[in-house]
Amino acid sequence: MEKMKYKNKVAIITGAASGMGQLAAQNFVEEGGRVVMTDVNKEAVTAAAETLASKNYHAVGVQADVRVYAEVKQVADVAMEKFGRIDVLMNFAGGAETRMMNCHKPFYELPVEVVDWGLDVNLKGTVYFCHAVMGQMIKQESGVILNLGSVSGVEGSAGAVNYSAAKSGIIGLTKALAHTGAPHKVRVCCVSPGPVLTRPGMANMKTRLGRAADPQEVIDLILFLCSDQAGFITGTNYLIDGGRNCGGME
Ligand SMILES: NC(=O)c1ccc[n+]([C@@H]2O[C@H](COP(=O)([O-])OP(=O)(O)OC[C@H]3O[C@@H](n4cnc5c(N)ncnc54)[C@H](O)[C@@H]3O)[C@@H](O)[C@H]2O)c1
């Protein structure tokens, strides 16, 4: 009973076909919530939502590319048709071009298509989803938007210039939307992780604690910020980076 923190709350979760987005969806339904899981990977997001639905949780999967506003809007429409409200938006979709596009050139040699991709998926897609849900949240006079930043958006990363620019932009987006939402009880927060073990390669990135985060450690913070317990928190960027930003790390 104690775990029913999100009873009947409705969340849209982007990037929900894998990694932290998928884990957040699982945690959210386990605590009584209902989820619209969305991702560009149709097969994987459908399978992930069906796995939850087969356990009698309220979960639907919808394919959408965050770069295409009509598809983003359709996800918000599905949430309204199926569940009648939108309480939470978690924007996980994104990633660095090095991994997602297998592109390892220096910034000034990147094809401009890769430059566009990095900005569009990580920043424009997040802006689009915020735009698509905010009107409904303001109408409800309640809601929480949780954006994913990164230590790259705070420190800058030479190997991921677009990604750093986009993730830094997400902090500005979060603050601006916190101003917009506050009079209507809509909160907007950002969580900026250091290395998270959604894949083994992240274990190589240095932290003061000498390890990468377990994905659940990041989701615990995110779900707290999305809960009523965090009712006085808005416009804030939370680093969860094992102490990388104490300074002195290579
Ligand atoms: N894992 C880390 O170390 C780490 C660190 C800092 C920040 N982050 C951020 O956390 C978020 C989730 O990371 P993760 O490790 O779970 O990654 P992940 O790769 O497991 O999940 C990202 C998801 O985004 C989806 N996606 C990619 N392009 C899309 C598009 N155009 N439209 C819709 N969906 C799209 C992918 O299909 C994938 O399912 C990302 O925004 C990432 O930048 C991750």
The ligand as an SDF file (V2000), in Angstrom:
LIG
                    3D

 44 48  0  0  0  0  0  0  0  0999 V2000
   23.1720    6.5090  -19.6220 N   0  0  0  0  0  0  0  0  0  0  0  0
   23.8860    7.5560  -19.2440 C   0  0  0  0  0  0  0  0  0  0  0  0
   25.0350    7.4250  -18.8080 O   0  0  0  0  0  0  0  0  0  0  0  0
   23.2850    8.9490  -19.2910 C   0  0  0  0  0  0  0  0  0  0  0  0
   23.9860    9.9990  -18.6790 C   0  0  0  0  0  0  0  0  0  0  0  0
   23.4500   11.2760  -18.7280 C   0  0  0  0  0  0  0  0  0  0  0  0
   22.2580   11.5190  -19.3610 C   0  0  0  0  0  0  0  0  0  0  0  0
   21.6020   10.4750  -19.9480 N   0  0  0  0  0  0  0  0  0  0  0  0
   20.3490   10.7870  -20.6470 C   0  0  0  0  0  0  0  0  0  0  0  0
   19.3000    9.9650  -20.1350 O   0  0  0  0  0  0  0  0  0  0  0  0
   18.3550    9.6710  -21.1680 C   0  0  0  0  0  0  0  0  0  0  0  0
   18.1100    8.1740  -21.2500 C   0  0  0  0  0  0  0  0  0  0  0  0
   19.3500    7.5340  -21.4150 O   0  0  0  0  0  0  0  0  0  0  0  0
   19.4880    5.9400  -21.4710 P   0  0  0  0  0  0  0  0  0  0  0  0
   20.8670    5.6440  -21.0220 O   0  0  0  0  0  0  0  0  0  0  0  0
   18.3410    5.3020  -20.7960 O   0  0  0  0  0  0  0  0  0  0  0  0
   19.4630    5.7330  -23.0570 O   0  0  0  0  0  0  0  0  0  0  0  0
   18.7770    4.6570  -24.0010 P   0  0  0  0  0  0  0  0  0  0  0  0
   19.5240    4.6920  -25.2880 O   0  0  0  0  0  0  0  0  0  0  0  0
   18.6180    3.3370  -23.3390 O   0  0  0  0  0  0  0  0  0  0  0  0
   17.3340    5.2880  -24.2400 O   0  0  0  0  0  0  0  0  0  0  0  0
   17.1140    6.3400  -25.1230 C   0  0  0  0  0  0  0  0  0  0  0  0
   15.8440    6.0210  -25.9170 C   0  0  0  0  0  0  0  0  0  0  0  0
   15.5660    7.1570  -26.7580 O   0  0  0  0  0  0  0  0  0  0  0  0
   15.0020    6.6400  -27.9660 C   0  0  0  0  0  0  0  0  0  0  0  0
   15.1350    7.5980  -29.0640 N   0  0  0  0  0  0  0  0  0  0  0  0
   16.2390    7.9250  -29.7660 C   0  0  0  0  0  0  0  0  0  0  0  0
   15.9430    8.7820  -30.7550 N   0  0  0  0  0  0  0  0  0  0  0  0
   14.6130    9.0340  -30.6580 C   0  0  0  0  0  0  0  0  0  0  0  0
   13.7050    9.8270  -31.4170 C   0  0  0  0  0  0  0  0  0  0  0  0
   14.1180   10.5400  -32.4630 N   0  0  0  0  0  0  0  0  0  0  0  0
   12.4150    9.8420  -31.0450 N   0  0  0  0  0  0  0  0  0  0  0  0
   11.9820    9.1020  -29.9950 C   0  0  0  0  0  0  0  0  0  0  0  0
   12.7830    8.3090  -29.2540 N   0  0  0  0  0  0  0  0  0  0  0  0
   14.0860    8.2800  -29.5830 C   0  0  0  0  0  0  0  0  0  0  0  0
   15.8080    5.3620  -28.2420 C   0  0  0  0  0  0  0  0  0  0  0  0
   15.1550    4.5130  -29.1560 O   0  0  0  0  0  0  0  0  0  0  0  0
   15.9780    4.7970  -26.8460 C   0  0  0  0  0  0  0  0  0  0  0  0
   14.9620    3.8500  -26.5430 O   0  0  0  0  0  0  0  0  0  0  0  0
   18.9290   10.2960  -22.4480 C   0  0  0  0  0  0  0  0  0  0  0  0
   18.3210   11.5490  -22.6560 O   0  0  0  0  0  0  0  0  0  0  0  0
   20.3950   10.4670  -22.1280 C   0  0  0  0  0  0  0  0  0  0  0  0
   20.9730   11.5280  -22.8550 O   0  0  0  0  0  0  0  0  0  0  0  0
   22.0770    9.2010  -19.9280 C   0  0  0  0  0  0  0  0  0  0  0  0
  1  2  1  0
  2  3  2  0
  2  4  1  0
  4  5  1  0
  4 44  2  0
  5  6  2  0
  6  7  1  0
  7  8  2  0
  8  9  1  0
  8 44  1  0
  9 10  1  0
  9 42  1  0
 10 11  1  0
 11 12  1  0
 11 40  1  0
 12 13  1  0
 13 14  1  0
 14 15  2  0
 14 16  1  0
 14 17  1  0
 17 18  1  0
 18 19  2  0
 18 20  1  0
 18 21  1  0
 21 22  1  0
 22 23  1  0
 23 24  1  0
 23 38  1  0
 24 25  1  0
 25 26  1  0
 25 36  1  0
 26 27  1  0
 26 35  1  0
 27 28  2  0
 28 29  1  0
 29 30  1  0
 29 35  2  0
 30 31  1  0
 30 32  2  0
 32 33  1  0
 33 34  2  0
 34 35  1  0
 36 37  1  0
 36 38  1  0
 38 39  1  0
 40 41  1  0
 40 42  1  0
 42 43  1  0
M  CHG  2   8   1  16  -1
M  END
$$$$
